[in-house]
Amino acid sequence: MKIVTANRLSDGRVIYAGVDNQPVERLDQASTLDDAAAEIVLAEVAARPDVFVNPYLVEVQDRAPSGRDRLKERIRAAGPTVGHSVAGGVG
């Protein structure tokens, strides 16, 4: 199974294609698709660059990223990492 993910044009946040290809922010709201449907949805959201920036497919198993990109997708889903690795800032 696969999902379609991208970044939202307005704020850069990670989004997914949900029901009726509407953008959703949570992985558990993403539509899970077989290979044929995933290619169709990918083409449809790619035609909406005003919302979906650089959409692509991600393999999932039980709604969790799987395959070679699983770590990257888990990091993306958790949100921005900038500033989280420096305790108390730079002084």
All heavy atoms as an XYZ file, in Angstrom:
678
protein
N       0.844     -1.179      0.000
C       0.000      0.000      0.000
C       0.893      1.248      0.000
O       2.018      1.208      0.468
C      -0.913      0.001      1.219
C      -1.861     -1.198      1.300
S      -2.961     -1.398     -0.097
C      -4.101     -0.085      0.124
N       0.312      2.339     -0.488
C       1.067      3.583     -0.572
C       0.203      4.757     -0.150
O      -1.018      4.677     -0.148
C       1.567      3.800     -1.996
C       2.559      2.742     -2.432
C       3.071      2.992     -3.816
C       4.087      1.895     -4.155
N       4.590      2.003     -5.486
N       0.882      5.840      0.197
C       0.227      7.121      0.447
C       0.923      8.166     -0.408
O       2.034      7.955     -0.889
C       0.286      7.533      1.931
C       1.741      7.668      2.387
C      -0.491      6.576      2.806
C       1.901      8.344      3.727
N       0.257      9.296     -0.592
C       0.855     10.424     -1.298
C       1.165     11.494     -0.262
O       0.297     11.863      0.545
C      -0.091     10.980     -2.372
C       0.513     12.201     -3.046
C      -0.418      9.912     -3.403
N       2.389     11.978     -0.265
C       2.800     13.034      0.647
C       3.429     14.172     -0.141
O       3.859     13.992     -1.275
C       3.773     12.508      1.727
O       4.011     13.543      2.681
C       5.082     12.058      1.124
N       3.469     15.335      0.472
C       4.047     16.535     -0.147
C       4.263     17.555      0.959
O       4.076     17.259      2.147
C       3.087     17.097     -1.204
N       4.639     18.750      0.560
C       4.660     19.881      1.480
C       3.593     20.863      1.015
O       3.322     20.980     -0.185
C       6.030     20.555      1.506
C       7.053     19.669      2.166
O       7.664     18.836      1.522
N       7.200     19.816      3.467
N       2.988     21.563      1.955
C       1.955     22.542      1.633
C       2.627     23.836      1.190
O       3.554     24.311      1.848
C       1.050     22.776      2.839
C      -0.127     23.653      2.531
C      -1.151     23.724      3.636
N      -0.562     23.658      4.959
C      -1.131     23.046      5.986
N      -2.292     22.456      5.852
N      -0.552     23.028      7.162
N       2.176     24.412      0.102
C       2.769     25.622     -0.436
C       2.708     26.784      0.547
O       3.685     27.504      0.726
C       2.079     26.024     -1.748
C       2.597     27.308     -2.388
C       4.063     27.163     -2.778
C       1.750     27.690     -3.583
N       1.607     26.944      1.241
C       1.414     28.134      2.076
C       2.346     28.215      3.279
O       2.716     29.304      3.701
C      -0.034     28.225      2.561
O      -0.360     27.112      3.376
N       2.752     27.064      3.837
C       3.580     27.118      5.045
C       4.687     26.065      5.098
O       5.432     25.985      6.073
C       2.710     27.013      6.305
C       1.910     25.725      6.383
O       2.117     24.818      5.544
O       1.054     25.628      7.280
N       4.791     25.222      4.078
C       5.851     24.227      4.026
C       5.625     22.983      4.859
O       6.453     22.083      4.880
N       4.512     22.902      5.556
C       4.237     21.746      6.421
C       4.022     20.483      5.598
O       3.581     20.538      4.463
C       2.988     21.990      7.274
C       2.996     23.220      8.138
C       3.659     23.100      9.423
N       3.182     21.968     10.200
C       3.580     21.727     11.406
N       4.415     22.542     12.003
N       3.157     20.686     12.062
N       4.311     19.348      6.198
C       4.068     18.059      5.571
C       2.566     17.829      5.501
O       1.846     18.036      6.487
C       4.728     16.917      6.377
C       4.353     15.561      5.808
C       6.233     17.101      6.391
N       2.099     17.412      4.330
C       0.691     17.067      4.157
C       0.601     15.750      3.402
O       1.574     15.282      2.808
C      -0.116     18.166      3.422
C       0.518     18.488      2.063
C      -0.259     19.401      4.306
C      -0.311     19.453      1.224
N      -0.590     15.193      3.434
C      -0.879     13.933      2.765
C      -2.169     14.092      1.986
O      -2.996     14.948      2.304
C      -1.047     12.803      3.794
C       0.112     12.699      4.734
C       0.091     13.333      5.973
C       1.253     11.993      4.384
C       1.178     13.257      6.837
C       2.341     11.907      5.240
C       2.286     12.548      6.463
O       3.361     12.477      7.306
N      -2.363     13.242      0.977
C      -3.623     13.222      0.250
C      -4.595     12.350      1.032
O      -4.350     11.164      1.261
C      -3.423     12.669     -1.154
N      -5.693     12.974      1.456
C      -6.712     12.255      2.211
C      -7.906     11.924      1.335
O      -7.786     11.819      0.108
N      -9.057     11.805      1.942
C     -10.292     11.506      1.227
C     -10.519     12.572      0.157
O     -10.356     13.776      0.418
C     -11.480     11.455      2.218
C     -12.794     11.278      1.478
C     -11.277     10.335      3.230
N     -10.894     12.143     -1.030
C     -11.116     13.030     -2.178
C      -9.906     13.890     -2.495
O     -10.041     15.008     -2.979
C     -12.347     13.911     -1.951
C     -13.628     13.104     -1.855
O     -13.737     12.064     -2.536
O     -14.530     13.517     -1.098
N      -8.723     13.387     -2.176
C      -7.454     14.069     -2.450
C      -7.329     15.428     -1.753
O      -6.589     16.294     -2.205
C      -7.219     14.223     -3.951
C      -7.189     12.905     -4.660
O      -6.954     11.867     -4.050
N      -7.427     12.919     -5.952
N      -8.026     15.577     -0.669
C      -7.911     16.806      0.111
C      -6.673     16.726      0.989
O      -6.327     15.653      1.487
C      -9.160     17.019      0.980
C     -10.402     17.292      0.166
C     -10.240     18.506     -0.723
O      -9.890     19.599     -0.270
N     -10.468     18.328     -2.021
N      -5.984     17.846      1.193
C      -4.786     17.814      2.034
C      -5.145     17.585      3.503
O      -6.066     18.206      4.022
C      -4.164     19.189      1.826
C      -5.280     20.065      1.366
C      -6.247     19.182      0.658
N      -4.427     16.670      4.129
C      -4.588     16.405      5.554
C      -3.208     16.457      6.192
O      -2.200     16.221      5.538
C      -5.283     15.055      5.827
C      -6.715     15.064      5.300
C      -4.511     13.895      5.230
N      -3.157     16.768      7.476
C      -1.880     16.964      8.146
C      -1.369     15.743      8.891
O      -0.197     15.688      9.232
C      -1.970     18.145      9.116
C      -2.176     19.463      8.406
C      -2.160     20.636      9.348
O      -1.989     20.443     10.578
O      -2.325     21.767      8.872
N      -2.231     14.784      9.153
C      -1.803     13.626      9.938
C      -1.729     12.382      9.071
O      -2.602     12.143      8.239
C      -2.773     13.404     11.093
C      -2.737     14.535     12.096
C      -3.472     14.249     13.392
N      -4.244     13.046     13.441
C      -5.541     13.003     13.739
N      -6.200     14.109     14.023
N      -6.175     11.847     13.777
N      -0.697     11.601      9.293
C      -0.480     10.373      8.543
C      -1.672      9.435      8.659
O      -2.062      8.791      7.682
C       0.804      9.697      9.035
C       1.232      8.415      8.358
C       1.483      8.640      6.881
C       2.468      7.871      9.020
N      -2.285      9.371      9.829
C      -3.417      8.458      9.997
C      -4.661      8.909      9.241
O      -5.633      8.182      9.143
C      -3.727      8.218     11.476
C      -4.166      9.462     12.223
O      -4.077     10.580     11.678
O      -4.584      9.316     13.387
N      -4.650     10.126      8.678
C      -5.760     10.622      7.866
C      -5.517     10.413      6.372
O      -6.413     10.639      5.563
C      -5.972     12.109      8.119
C      -6.376     12.448      9.524
C      -6.384     13.945      9.761
O      -5.502     14.673      9.303
N      -7.388     14.414     10.478
N      -4.308     10.004      6.011
C      -3.964      9.814      4.597
C      -4.699      8.615      4.024
O      -4.895      7.608      4.698
C      -2.461      9.616      4.452
N      -5.083      8.727      2.774
C      -5.691      7.597      2.075
C      -4.610      6.583      1.733
O      -3.564      6.950      1.199
C      -6.357      8.071      0.781
O      -7.427      8.936      1.057
N      -4.851      5.321      2.054
C      -3.920      4.265      1.662
C      -4.418      3.698      0.339
O      -5.609      3.444      0.167
C      -3.815      3.168      2.731
O      -5.117      2.672      3.032
C      -3.175      3.707      3.994
N      -3.487      3.515     -0.584
C      -3.847      3.218     -1.966
C      -3.046      2.042     -2.512
O      -1.870      1.888     -2.166
C      -3.550      4.453     -2.825
C      -4.103      5.776     -2.302
C      -3.338      6.939     -2.886
C      -5.583      5.876     -2.616
N      -3.669      1.263     -3.403
C      -2.900      0.246     -4.112
C      -2.065      0.956     -5.177
O      -2.201      2.164     -5.387
C      -3.803     -0.827     -4.705
C      -4.773     -0.313     -5.759
O      -4.477      0.692     -6.448
O      -5.844     -0.924     -5.912
N      -1.194      0.229     -5.853
C      -0.255      0.840     -6.787
C      -0.948      1.654     -7.879
O      -0.535      2.783     -8.180
C       0.636     -0.216     -7.431
C       1.659     -0.784     -6.466
O       1.900     -0.165     -5.407
O       2.220     -1.845     -6.771
N      -1.994      1.107     -8.489
C      -2.685      1.800     -9.588
C      -3.355      3.082     -9.100
O      -3.220      4.145     -9.715
C      -3.696      0.872    -10.244
N      -4.069      2.991     -7.981
C      -4.749      4.169     -7.440
C      -3.743      5.218     -6.985
O      -3.969      6.429     -7.146
C      -5.659      3.774     -6.287
N      -2.620      4.778     -6.435
C      -1.596      5.711     -5.964
C      -1.053      6.554     -7.111
O      -0.863      7.771     -6.960
C      -0.466      4.951     -5.278
N      -0.826      5.944     -8.256
C      -0.325      6.691     -9.418
C      -1.336      7.722     -9.892
O      -0.980      8.838    -10.272
C       0.047      5.738    -10.557
C       1.244      4.867    -10.268
C       2.549      5.627    -10.109
O       2.684      6.738    -10.653
O       3.450      5.099     -9.434
N      -2.611      7.373     -9.857
C      -3.670      8.306    -10.260
C      -3.741      9.484     -9.304
O      -3.779     10.645     -9.715
C      -5.032      7.580    -10.358
C      -4.998      6.579    -11.517
C      -6.180      8.572    -10.506
C      -6.154      5.606    -11.533
N      -3.758      9.194     -8.009
C      -3.829     10.265     -7.005
C      -2.588     11.151     -7.082
O      -2.685     12.375     -7.012
C      -4.026      9.688     -5.583
C      -3.871     10.763     -4.524
C      -5.393      9.023     -5.480
N      -1.422     10.553     -7.266
C      -0.193     11.337     -7.399
C      -0.314     12.321     -8.558
O       0.018     13.503     -8.412
C       1.003     10.414     -7.602
C       2.349     11.104     -7.791
C       2.719     11.929     -6.566
C       3.428     10.066     -8.089
N      -0.809     11.878     -9.694
C      -0.971     12.764    -10.851
C      -1.985     13.869    -10.557
O      -1.779     15.033    -10.949
C      -1.407     11.958    -12.074
N      -3.053     13.530     -9.855
C      -4.077     14.530     -9.548
C      -3.560     15.602     -8.599
O      -3.815     16.789     -8.798
C      -5.330     13.853     -8.993
C      -6.066     13.053    -10.055
C      -7.253     12.283     -9.517
O      -7.528     12.314     -8.290
O      -7.925     11.613    -10.330
N      -2.841     15.221     -7.553
C      -2.348     16.239     -6.619
C      -1.184     17.016     -7.223
O      -1.001     18.195     -6.914
C      -2.000     15.676     -5.220
C      -3.217     15.020     -4.590
C      -0.836     14.741     -5.250
N      -0.412     16.379     -8.104
C       0.677     17.094     -8.783
C       0.125     18.212     -9.665
O       0.820     19.204     -9.912
C       1.520     16.122     -9.602
N      -1.109     18.070    -10.089
C      -1.760     19.099    -10.896
C      -2.290     20.249    -10.040
O      -2.908     21.175    -10.573
C      -2.896     18.474    -11.707
N      -2.020     20.207     -8.746
C      -2.458     21.263     -7.816
C      -1.255     21.864     -7.084
O      -1.148     21.804     -5.864
C      -3.446     20.681     -6.815
C      -4.715     20.178     -7.466
C      -5.612     19.431     -6.519
N      -5.939     20.199     -5.339
C      -6.422     19.664     -4.214
N      -6.615     18.368     -4.136
N      -6.691     20.406     -3.179
N      -0.318     22.491     -7.828
C       0.885     23.029     -7.193
C       0.601     24.209     -6.265
O       1.481     24.615     -5.512
C       1.756     23.446     -8.383
C       0.778     23.730     -9.479
C      -0.335     22.738     -9.269
N      -0.614     24.712     -6.290
C      -0.993     25.780     -5.369
C      -1.193     25.260     -3.950
O      -1.262     26.044     -2.999
C      -2.264     26.481     -5.853
C      -3.436     25.531     -6.009
O      -3.231     24.391     -6.492
O      -4.563     25.925     -5.655
N      -1.245     23.937     -3.798
C      -1.405     23.305     -2.486
C      -0.270     22.310     -2.229
O       0.425     22.403     -1.225
C      -2.760     22.567     -2.374
C      -2.879     21.864     -1.025
C      -3.918     23.521     -2.587
N      -0.086     21.350     -3.139
C       0.859     20.248     -2.970
C       2.180     20.552     -3.671
O       2.218     20.648     -4.895
C       0.285     18.955     -3.555
C      -0.916     18.424     -2.815
C      -2.204     18.813     -3.165
C      -0.762     17.515     -1.778
C      -3.306     18.309     -2.503
C      -1.863     17.012     -1.105
C      -3.139     17.412     -1.463
N       3.264     20.696     -2.918
C       4.590     20.950     -3.486
C       5.384     19.644     -3.499
O       5.544     18.993     -2.467
C       5.350     22.017     -2.667
C       6.753     22.215     -3.206
C       4.577     23.329     -2.670
N       5.877     19.266     -4.672
C       6.699     18.057     -4.851
C       6.073     16.796     -4.249
O       6.705     16.120     -3.422
C       8.099     18.264     -4.279
C       8.850     19.354     -4.990
O       8.701     19.533     -6.188
N       9.658     20.083     -4.245
N       4.859     16.450     -4.645
C       4.248     15.228     -4.106
C       4.991     13.975     -4.578
O       5.577     13.958     -5.661
C       2.829     15.271     -4.670
C       2.938     16.072     -5.912
C       4.012     17.090     -5.647
N       4.967     12.955     -3.739
C       5.568     11.675     -4.093
C       4.907     10.563     -3.293
O       4.166     10.823     -2.338
C       7.089     11.688     -3.902
C       7.567     11.937     -2.488
C       7.842     10.881     -1.629
C       7.745     13.233     -2.021
C       8.293     11.108     -0.346
C       8.201     13.472     -0.739
C       8.471     12.400      0.097
O       8.916     12.632      1.381
N       5.180      9.326     -3.705
C       4.588      8.153     -3.066
C       5.498      7.604     -1.980
O       6.724      7.632     -2.120
C       4.345      7.060     -4.109
C       3.389      7.419     -5.237
C       3.357      6.303     -6.268
C       1.992      7.691     -4.699
N       4.874      7.090     -0.931
C       5.595      6.449      0.165
C       4.926      5.110      0.443
O       3.699      5.035      0.562
C       5.549      7.322      1.447
C       6.181      6.592      2.615
C       6.210      8.651      1.214
N       5.736      4.079      0.548
C       5.211      2.763      0.928
C       4.842      2.784      2.410
O       5.581      3.339      3.222
C       6.250      1.685      0.686
C       6.522      1.432     -0.776
C       7.508      0.308     -0.967
O       7.410     -0.717     -0.253
O       8.368      0.465     -1.841
N       3.695      2.192      2.723
C       3.263      2.093      4.119
C       2.809      0.675      4.409
O       2.376     -0.056      3.519
C       2.126      3.083      4.461
C       2.591      4.513      4.397
C       0.918      2.873      3.572
N       2.933      0.321      5.680
C       2.411     -0.940      6.173
C       1.737     -0.627      7.496
O       2.360     -0.049      8.392
C       3.531     -1.952      6.360
C       3.048     -3.306      6.768
C       4.187     -4.316      6.811
O       5.360     -3.974      6.752
N       3.818     -5.577      6.918
N       0.462     -0.954      7.608
C      -0.312     -0.616      8.810
C      -0.239      0.876      9.109
O      -0.041      1.292     10.255
C       0.164     -1.431     10.008
C      -0.017     -2.928      9.803
O      -1.001     -3.328      9.148
O       0.835     -3.688     10.288
N      -0.335      1.687      8.065
C      -0.325      3.156      8.144
C       0.984      3.741      8.663
O       1.038      4.885      9.088
C      -1.486      3.681      8.976
C      -2.808      3.474      8.304
C      -3.820      4.456      8.865
N      -5.004      4.452      8.061
C      -5.230      5.261      7.043
N      -4.345      6.144      6.696
N      -6.344      5.204      6.361
N       2.040      2.963      8.654
C       3.358      3.463      9.062
C       4.289      3.349      7.858
O       4.225      2.366      7.127
C       3.906      2.659     10.223
N       5.128      4.354      7.646
C       6.069      4.274      6.529
C       6.911      3.009      6.621
O       7.332      2.599      7.697
C       6.941      5.520      6.705
C       6.083      6.468      7.477
C       5.270      5.606      8.389
N       7.125      2.387      5.491
C       7.953      1.186      5.439
C       8.928      1.327      4.280
O       8.960      2.345      3.611
C       7.075     -0.054      5.269
O       6.371      0.003      4.047
N       9.714      0.323      4.078
C      10.666      0.388      2.979
C      11.865      1.249      3.322
O      12.092      1.627      4.472
N      12.618      1.596      2.303
C      13.895      2.278      2.521
C      13.770      3.704      3.047
O      14.706      4.232      3.621
C      14.715      2.264      1.243
C      14.088      3.064      0.137
C      14.893      2.978     -1.121
N      14.208      3.781     -2.127
C      14.808      4.470     -3.039
N      16.104      4.454     -3.121
N      14.122      5.161     -3.899
N      12.628      4.353      2.861
C      12.473      5.742      3.297
C      11.736      5.891      4.628
O      11.329      6.983      5.006
C      11.731      6.547      2.227
C      12.524      6.674      0.951
O      13.765      6.756      1.038
O      11.912      6.703     -0.128
N      11.580      4.805      5.367
C      10.754      4.869      6.578
C      11.280      5.857      7.607
O      10.508      6.587      8.211
C      10.551      3.496      7.173
C      11.774      2.847      7.758
C      11.483      1.422      8.230
N      12.671      0.787      8.701
C      13.544      0.150      7.930
N      13.328      0.069      6.647
N      14.620     -0.398      8.440
N      12.590      5.930      7.826
C      13.132      6.854      8.816
C      12.903      8.299      8.382
O      12.454      9.129      9.171
C      14.618      6.596      9.055
C      15.288      7.543     10.052
C      14.606      7.473     11.421
C      16.764      7.223     10.176
N      13.197      8.590      7.132
C      12.980      9.945      6.603
C      11.529     10.376      6.790
O      11.254     11.495      7.238
C      13.343      9.991      5.120
C      12.977     11.280      4.443
C      13.210     11.175      2.945
C      12.379     12.193      2.228
N      12.256     11.922      0.818
N      10.597      9.497      6.479
C       9.180      9.849      6.575
C       8.716      9.988      8.015
O       7.872     10.824      8.316
C       8.323      8.840      5.808
C       8.556      8.873      4.321
C       8.407     10.263      3.710
O       7.515     11.026      4.115
O       9.194     10.597      2.810
N       9.259      9.219      8.911
C       8.901      9.390     10.326
C       9.393     10.735     10.842
O       8.714     11.413     11.613
C       9.462      8.245     11.154
C       8.706      6.963     10.921
C       9.203      5.836     11.788
N       8.438      4.637     11.471
C       8.908      3.421     11.537
N      10.152      3.218     11.923
N       8.153      2.389     11.229
N      10.575     11.142     10.430
C      11.096     12.459     10.819
C      10.230     13.559     10.227
O       9.855     14.509     10.913
C      12.570     12.611     10.393
C      13.445     11.663     11.208
C      13.035     14.052     10.540
C      14.869     11.535     10.703
N       9.879     13.449      8.944
C       9.034     14.460      8.296
C       7.688     14.574      9.010
O       7.183     15.659      9.227
C       8.788     14.108      6.826
C       9.936     14.370      5.921
C       9.597     14.071      4.468
N       8.761     15.130      3.924
C       7.532     14.955      3.439
N       6.983     13.772      3.395
N       6.852     15.980      2.968
N       7.094     13.436      9.360
C       5.778     13.432      9.992
C       5.806     14.064     11.380
O       4.824     14.642     11.830
C       5.240     12.005     10.088
N       6.955     13.995     12.051
C       7.077     14.554     13.405
C       7.189     16.069     13.398
O       7.033     16.707     14.435
C       8.282     13.949     14.112
N       7.470     16.656     12.260
C       7.534     18.117     12.175
C       8.952     18.634     12.109
O       9.910     17.853     12.093
N       9.089     19.949     12.071
C      10.410     20.563     11.907
C      11.401     20.134     12.991
O      11.023     19.958     14.144
C      10.126     22.054     12.026
C       8.679     22.205     11.743
C       8.032     20.924     12.200
N      12.643     19.943     12.592
C      13.673     19.555     13.541
C      14.595     20.709     13.880
O      15.439     20.583     14.763
C      14.519     18.400     12.984
O      15.103     18.813     11.741
C      13.689     17.158     12.769
N      14.462     21.827     13.229
C      15.321     22.976     13.478
C      15.108     23.468     14.903
O      13.995     23.679     15.352
C      15.018     24.107     12.478
C      15.817     25.349     12.814
C      15.291     23.647     11.071
N      16.209     23.613     15.636
C      16.131     24.137     16.994
C      15.944     23.087     18.071
O      16.117     23.372     19.240
N      15.591     21.881     17.698
C      15.353     20.845     18.697
C      16.641     20.224     19.224
O      16.639     19.611     20.264
C      14.453     19.731     18.133
C      13.082     20.203     17.819
N      12.158     20.502     18.777
C      12.479     20.449     16.634
C      11.043     20.905     18.216
N      11.213     20.880     16.911
N      17.732     20.384     18.501
C      18.956     19.710     18.910
C      19.881     20.598     19.758
O      20.875     20.146     20.265
C      19.732     19.231     17.672
O      20.082     20.326     16.866
N      19.509     21.849     19.940
C      20.342     22.760     20.723
C      19.571     23.171     21.966
O      18.613     23.925     21.889
C      20.727     24.021     19.903
C      21.565     24.954     20.734
C      21.453     23.627     18.630
N      19.967     22.661     23.114
C      19.293     22.988     24.362
C      19.671     24.392     24.814
O      20.851     24.704     24.940
C      19.657     21.965     25.438
N      18.705     25.210     25.033
C      18.958     26.545     25.568
C      19.496     27.539     24.557
O      19.813     28.664     24.908
N      19.616     27.155     23.315
C      20.074     28.087     22.292
C      21.573     28.289     22.314
O      22.295     27.708     23.104
N      22.022     29.110     21.422
C      23.454     29.418     21.305
C      23.689     30.758     21.948
O      23.001     31.725     21.678
C      23.888     29.419     19.807
C      25.327     29.832     19.702
C      23.634     28.067     19.195
N      24.693     30.858     22.776
C      24.805     32.083     23.486
C      26.072     32.743     23.450
O      26.401     33.772     23.772
